[in-house]
Amino acid sequence: MFRAIMGVALLAVGSQVLAAEKIRIGWVYAMANAPVVIADKKGYFKEAGVDVEITSFTSGPILQQALAAGQLDMAYIGAPPVYHWYSRGLKSQILAKVNYGQAAIIARSDSNIKSLADLKGKKLAGVKKGSGNDVLLRGYILGAEGKLDADKDLQVIDMPSGNMGASLQAGVVDAAFVWEPFKTQELLRGNAKIVYDADDKLGKAVWYVVMALPETIEKKSDGLQRALSAHKKAVDFLNSSPTAGNDIIADAFNISPIDGPAGKKYSPTDVVAAARKNLGWEWKLTDADQAFIQQLMGYSLALGFIPGEMKTTQLVDTRYQAKLVKMEAGN
């Protein structure tokens, strides 16, 4: 488990020296959440005057357990888990955007699966039922786009994302629902093809978000604002050039070189560069983003993942974002 604890930063206030507020950050181990890694490795949290403890989690449900136990203050996680947990009593708030893009269904290059309709009767590697990416898979991709019932028309097999590529090539599954960097790794090897690319339809729709517990918002508001300013700086850095931070990302995600077809070789940073063509980073939550989260809520309701209708106004808090916008404008 990736874990980084930075030293306590000190803030000078007049003649007093105050210890920086500590913020415990959890994040789902996905390349889309690279801004939290960048903010840590580039020292942006420290520069912002916040002391952070950062822990990565292999899945949203495990991260949720840490949140519910009071072991975290904020998290980088998919939007669906936030409102799923909200409906069950964990009244967290979404404060900022992290990324867009990255999800796709792939099959072996020699497979006769060419469209979503061809998945009928097949085995698809997926994620834990009811998790964030599962909402996107069952509600949007298979349901709205493919007109398929994930429980009746095919078999979705829950497995770790890192195992999906090997399971696909070994014939354990017929197709896999993947994201970065796993999507690009399989494609660069030359033995996989895209069956359905969600990015073609969703464009820059929000996926991962920054959220915080109500207790954190109440008691550590200043620390949250500082952490979010570091998040913004990390996003701005990543967007400064196509190669910015690629070495940090390759190291953080243990990306190995890849041997492609015809003797083509890809370095770890080559893999990151290719993966970045399928995803991007933004920190502002737009009206379109909130509308997409509302759309996802509708899928969750239809799938029985939440007990009743919900509105984004219940769990989106744009006050911190508004302050960052004012700072950006020099106000």
Backbone torsions as a table, in degrees:
resi	resn	phi	psi	omega
1	MET	NA	127.2	178.3
2	PHE	-69.3	129.8	179.1
3	ARG	-147.6	130.9	178.9
4	ALA	-136.0	128.1	178.4
5	ILE	-119.7	115.4	-177.8
6	MET	-84.4	154.6	177.4
7	GLY	-65.2	159.4	-178.4
8	VAL	-72.7	120.9	177.3
9	ALA	-82.2	152.7	-179.8
10	LEU	-117.1	139.9	179.0
11	LEU	-113.7	129.7	177.4
12	ALA	-90.4	124.2	178.9
13	VAL	-128.7	102.1	-176.3
14	GLY	62.6	-126.1	179.4
15	SER	-93.8	0.0	-177.4
16	GLN	-99.4	151.1	173.8
17	VAL	-119.6	119.8	-174.4
18	LEU	-112.4	140.5	175.7
19	ALA	-69.7	138.2	179.3
20	ALA	-65.3	148.0	179.3
21	GLU	-68.5	137.6	-178.0
22	LYS	-91.2	130.8	177.6
23	ILE	-123.3	123.7	178.9
24	ARG	-95.4	117.9	-172.8
25	ILE	-112.5	128.4	173.3
26	GLY	-109.5	148.0	178.2
27	TRP	-146.9	144.7	176.9
28	VAL	-76.1	132.3	-174.4
29	TYR	-72.7	82.8	178.4
30	ALA	-142.6	143.7	-177.6
31	MET	-57.8	-28.9	178.5
32	ALA	-59.6	-24.7	179.1
33	ASN	-91.3	21.0	-179.7
34	ALA	-54.0	-31.4	-179.3
35	PRO	-54.5	-34.5	-179.8
36	VAL	-69.4	-34.2	177.3
37	VAL	-69.0	-44.3	179.4
38	ILE	-61.7	-46.0	-179.0
39	ALA	-61.0	-33.8	178.4
40	ASP	-73.9	-54.7	-174.3
41	LYS	-68.1	-32.1	179.5
42	LYS	-84.6	-4.9	178.2
43	GLY	79.8	18.2	-176.9
44	TYR	-69.1	-34.5	177.7
45	PHE	-63.6	-45.2	-179.4
46	LYS	-63.3	-42.7	178.5
47	GLU	-61.1	-33.8	-179.6
48	ALA	-78.0	-7.9	178.1
49	GLY	82.8	32.9	177.7
50	VAL	-127.1	136.5	178.7
51	ASP	-93.6	120.0	-174.8
52	VAL	-118.3	149.8	170.8
53	GLU	-123.0	118.5	-171.4
54	ILE	-114.4	129.5	-179.9
55	THR	-131.6	131.7	177.1
56	SER	-94.3	152.0	-179.5
57	PHE	-131.4	143.0	-177.4
58	THR	-74.2	-17.5	179.9
59	SER	-155.7	160.4	178.1
60	GLY	-61.6	-44.5	-179.5
61	PRO	-58.2	-37.2	178.5
62	ILE	-69.9	-39.9	176.8
63	LEU	-62.0	-40.2	-179.6
64	GLN	-59.3	-37.2	178.9
65	GLN	-62.3	-39.3	178.6
66	ALA	-68.1	-38.3	176.7
67	LEU	-63.9	-47.8	-178.5
68	ALA	-62.9	-29.2	179.9
69	ALA	-83.8	-0.8	179.5
70	GLY	76.3	22.0	-177.5
71	GLN	-91.4	-7.1	-179.7
72	LEU	-132.4	157.3	176.3
73	ASP	-106.3	-35.5	-179.5
74	MET	-147.7	165.7	-176.4
75	ALA	-152.0	152.2	171.7
76	TYR	-103.2	111.1	-171.2
77	ILE	-156.0	163.7	178.1
78	GLY	-63.9	151.9	-179.0
79	ALA	-63.1	-42.4	-178.3
80	PRO	-55.5	-44.4	178.7
81	PRO	-57.6	-33.1	-178.3
82	VAL	-63.3	-47.6	-179.3
83	TYR	-78.6	-24.9	172.8
84	HIS	-61.2	-48.6	-178.9
85	TRP	-67.4	-35.6	178.4
86	TYR	-59.0	-41.7	-178.5
87	SER	-67.6	-16.6	-179.5
88	ARG	-105.9	7.1	173.8
89	GLY	114.7	-12.5	179.1
90	LEU	-91.7	91.8	-168.1
91	LYS	-79.3	58.3	179.7
92	SER	-72.8	161.6	-179.5
93	GLN	-123.4	140.3	174.9
94	ILE	-86.3	126.8	-173.5
95	LEU	-111.3	-27.5	-176.1
96	ALA	-159.0	165.7	177.1
97	LYS	-93.1	153.0	176.9
98	VAL	-116.4	-51.6	-173.0
99	ASN	-150.4	176.3	168.5
100	TYR	-143.1	156.2	175.5
101	GLY	82.0	175.6	167.3
102	GLN	116.0	-23.7	-170.5
103	ALA	-89.1	142.0	178.7
104	ALA	-159.1	159.3	170.3
105	ILE	-105.4	128.5	179.8
106	ILE	-121.2	160.2	175.9
107	ALA	-139.2	168.2	176.5
108	ARG	-63.0	151.3	-177.4
109	SER	-59.1	-33.0	-177.8
110	ASP	-91.7	8.0	-177.8
111	SER	-75.4	150.6	175.5
112	ASN	-89.0	7.2	176.0
113	ILE	-80.1	115.1	-176.9
114	LYS	-120.8	-14.0	-178.1
115	SER	-149.0	171.4	178.2
116	LEU	-60.3	-36.4	-179.4
117	ALA	-59.9	-30.9	-178.6
118	ASP	-73.1	-7.6	178.5
119	LEU	-78.0	-11.7	-178.7
120	LYS	-59.8	127.3	-179.6
121	GLY	81.3	2.7	-176.7
122	LYS	-101.9	170.9	176.0
123	LYS	-102.5	126.5	-177.4
124	LEU	-120.3	124.6	175.1
125	ALA	-71.3	125.5	-179.2
126	GLY	-138.0	-158.3	-177.8
127	VAL	-117.7	176.0	-178.0
128	LYS	-55.7	131.3	-178.7
129	LYS	-59.8	130.4	179.8
130	GLY	92.7	-5.9	177.8
131	SER	-77.7	173.9	-176.3
132	GLY	-59.4	-53.2	179.8
133	ASN	-64.9	-25.7	178.4
134	ASP	-67.4	-34.1	176.4
135	VAL	-62.5	-44.6	178.6
136	LEU	-62.9	-42.2	-178.7
137	LEU	-67.1	-56.8	-174.8
138	ARG	-73.0	-43.5	-175.2
139	GLY	-77.6	-49.2	-174.3
140	TYR	-92.6	-59.0	-171.6
141	ILE	-68.2	-58.2	-178.7
142	LEU	-73.8	-43.5	-175.6
143	GLY	-75.7	-69.8	-175.7
144	ALA	-66.6	-40.8	-176.0
145	GLU	-88.4	-42.4	-175.1
146	GLY	-96.5	-10.9	-177.8
147	LYS	57.0	38.4	-179.4
148	LEU	-116.3	144.6	173.3
149	ASP	-94.7	115.4	-174.7
150	ALA	-62.1	-24.6	-178.7
151	ASP	-90.8	-18.6	-175.7
152	LYS	-114.7	-37.2	-172.6
153	ASP	-88.6	-18.7	179.1
154	LEU	-154.7	178.3	179.6
155	GLN	-116.3	113.7	176.6
156	VAL	-93.0	119.1	-176.7
157	ILE	-104.9	117.8	-179.7
158	ASP	-72.2	124.7	176.4
159	MET	-154.5	158.3	176.8
160	PRO	-59.2	141.1	-177.6
161	SER	-57.7	-34.7	-179.8
162	GLY	-67.7	-16.3	-179.5
163	ASN	-95.1	-9.8	-171.7
164	MET	-64.6	-42.8	-178.0
165	GLY	-61.8	-47.2	179.8
166	ALA	-64.4	-38.7	179.4
167	SER	-66.2	-35.8	178.2
168	LEU	-66.2	-48.2	-177.4
169	GLN	-69.1	-28.4	179.3
170	ALA	-82.2	-7.2	179.3
171	GLY	83.0	10.7	176.3
172	VAL	-65.9	-36.6	175.7
173	VAL	-127.7	161.7	179.9
174	ASP	-92.3	-23.8	-179.0
175	ALA	-155.0	168.7	-178.5
176	ALA	-143.9	141.4	175.2
177	PHE	-95.2	107.9	-170.8
178	VAL	-125.2	168.6	177.0
179	TRP	-143.8	-178.2	-174.5
180	GLU	-80.2	144.7	6.4
181	PRO	-88.8	1.0	-174.7
182	PHE	-62.9	-37.1	179.4
183	LYS	-59.1	-51.7	-178.1
184	THR	-67.6	-38.5	179.3
185	GLN	-57.7	-45.2	-179.7
186	GLU	-67.3	-39.3	-179.1
187	LEU	-68.6	-39.1	-179.3
188	LEU	-67.5	-28.4	178.4
189	ARG	-68.8	-18.1	175.3
190	GLY	83.8	8.0	-178.8
191	ASN	-114.1	20.1	178.6
192	ALA	-142.4	157.7	178.4
193	LYS	-137.1	157.9	178.5
194	ILE	-85.6	128.3	175.3
195	VAL	-93.6	-42.3	179.1
196	TYR	-148.6	125.0	178.8
197	ASP	-109.4	110.2	-177.8
198	ALA	-63.1	-27.8	-177.8
199	ASP	-62.4	-30.7	179.8
200	ASP	-62.6	-29.6	-177.8
201	LYS	-96.6	-38.0	-170.7
202	LEU	-90.2	-18.0	179.5
203	GLY	59.0	-122.3	-176.3
204	LYS	-99.9	26.5	179.5
205	ALA	-61.0	139.6	-178.4
206	VAL	-61.3	145.0	168.7
207	TRP	-127.4	-77.4	177.9
208	TYR	-77.7	145.4	-178.7
209	VAL	-134.4	165.2	171.2
210	VAL	-99.9	127.0	179.9
211	MET	-128.9	162.0	178.6
212	ALA	-144.4	153.5	177.4
213	LEU	-75.0	151.4	179.4
214	PRO	-59.4	-34.8	178.6
215	GLU	-64.8	-35.8	178.7
216	THR	-68.1	-43.3	179.1
217	ILE	-61.4	-37.7	-178.6
218	GLU	-74.4	-40.8	-170.5
219	LYS	-104.6	-18.9	-177.1
220	LYS	-130.2	40.9	-175.5
221	SER	-60.0	-42.2	-179.3
222	ASP	-65.2	-43.2	178.5
223	GLY	-61.9	-39.3	177.5
224	LEU	-62.7	-44.7	-179.6
225	GLN	-60.9	-40.4	179.3
226	ARG	-67.8	-41.5	178.5
227	ALA	-63.2	-39.0	179.6
228	LEU	-70.7	-30.0	175.6
229	SER	-67.4	-35.9	175.8
230	ALA	-67.7	-38.5	176.2
231	HIS	-59.5	-46.4	178.8
232	LYS	-60.4	-42.6	-179.1
233	LYS	-63.7	-38.0	178.4
234	ALA	-65.7	-42.9	178.1
235	VAL	-63.0	-44.7	179.0
236	ASP	-61.1	-39.3	178.4
237	PHE	-64.0	-47.1	179.7
238	LEU	-59.1	-35.1	-178.2
239	ASN	-85.0	-1.3	-178.2
240	SER	-73.2	-24.5	175.5
241	SER	-165.8	159.2	-179.1
242	PRO	-66.1	-15.0	-178.1
243	THR	-109.3	-3.4	-177.2
244	ALA	-61.4	120.4	176.8
245	GLY	81.2	2.9	-176.7
246	ASN	-62.1	-36.0	178.6
247	ASP	-67.2	-38.1	178.5
248	ILE	-66.3	-43.7	-179.8
249	ILE	-64.4	-45.0	-179.8
250	ALA	-59.2	-40.1	-179.9
251	ASP	-71.6	-44.5	-176.9
252	ALA	-63.2	-32.4	-176.9
253	PHE	-104.1	13.8	174.8
254	ASN	50.0	44.2	-177.3
255	ILE	-77.5	128.3	-178.0
256	SER	-97.4	158.6	174.4
257	PRO	-61.3	154.1	-179.0
258	ILE	-125.5	136.5	173.1
259	ASP	-95.0	115.5	-179.6
260	GLY	-97.1	-172.7	180.0
261	PRO	-64.6	154.9	174.9
262	ALA	55.9	33.8	176.6
263	GLY	76.4	6.8	179.3
264	LYS	-68.5	133.3	-180.0
265	LYS	-119.4	139.5	-179.6
266	TYR	-121.3	126.3	176.6
267	SER	-76.7	166.3	177.0
268	PRO	-54.7	-40.3	179.6
269	THR	-72.6	-27.1	173.5
270	ASP	-63.6	-41.2	179.4
271	VAL	-62.7	-44.4	179.2
272	VAL	-62.6	-44.5	-179.8
273	ALA	-59.7	-41.0	178.6
274	ALA	-68.1	-40.5	-179.8
275	ALA	-65.0	-33.1	-178.5
276	ARG	-67.1	-15.0	176.2
277	LYS	-73.8	-13.9	-176.9
278	ASN	-107.3	-1.8	178.6
279	LEU	-150.9	164.2	178.8
280	GLY	-150.6	171.1	-176.1
281	TRP	-123.7	136.8	175.1
282	GLU	-142.5	152.9	179.3
283	TRP	-110.0	-18.4	-179.4
284	LYS	-87.7	130.2	172.0
285	LEU	-84.7	116.2	-178.8
286	THR	-92.3	171.5	175.3
287	ASP	-61.4	-36.4	178.8
288	ALA	-65.0	-37.7	177.5
289	ASP	-62.9	-44.4	-179.5
290	GLN	-66.2	-34.0	177.3
291	ALA	-66.4	-36.9	178.8
292	PHE	-68.6	-39.8	176.6
293	ILE	-61.3	-38.9	176.9
294	GLN	-62.5	-39.4	177.4
295	GLN	-62.3	-43.3	177.9
296	LEU	-62.6	-37.4	176.8
297	MET	-59.5	-38.0	178.0
298	GLY	-63.5	-40.5	176.8
299	TYR	-64.2	-43.6	-179.1
300	SER	-62.0	-38.9	178.6
301	LEU	-64.9	-45.5	-179.2
302	ALA	-65.1	-32.0	-179.8
303	LEU	-84.5	-5.5	179.1
304	GLY	81.1	18.9	-178.7
305	PHE	-84.8	-19.8	173.8
306	ILE	-129.3	149.4	-173.1
307	PRO	-78.0	-18.2	-177.3
308	GLY	-160.0	173.9	-178.0
309	GLU	-65.5	141.5	178.5
310	MET	-130.6	160.8	177.7
311	LYS	-123.3	145.7	179.9
312	THR	-62.1	-27.2	-180.0
313	THR	-61.7	-19.2	179.3
314	GLN	-72.9	-28.7	-171.1
315	LEU	-133.5	7.3	175.8
316	VAL	-104.8	121.6	-179.4
317	ASP	-116.9	107.8	-175.3
318	THR	-98.6	10.7	-177.9
319	ARG	-63.9	-41.4	-179.7
320	TYR	-67.7	-40.8	177.5
321	GLN	-60.9	-42.0	-180.0
322	ALA	-60.7	-37.9	178.2
323	LYS	-67.0	-38.9	177.6
324	LEU	-65.1	-36.9	177.3
325	VAL	-63.3	-42.3	179.1
326	LYS	-65.1	-40.4	178.2
327	MET	-63.1	-40.0	179.8
328	GLU	-64.0	-34.8	-179.5
329	ALA	-82.2	-5.1	179.4
330	GLY	81.6	19.9	179.2
331	ASN	-93.5	NA	NA
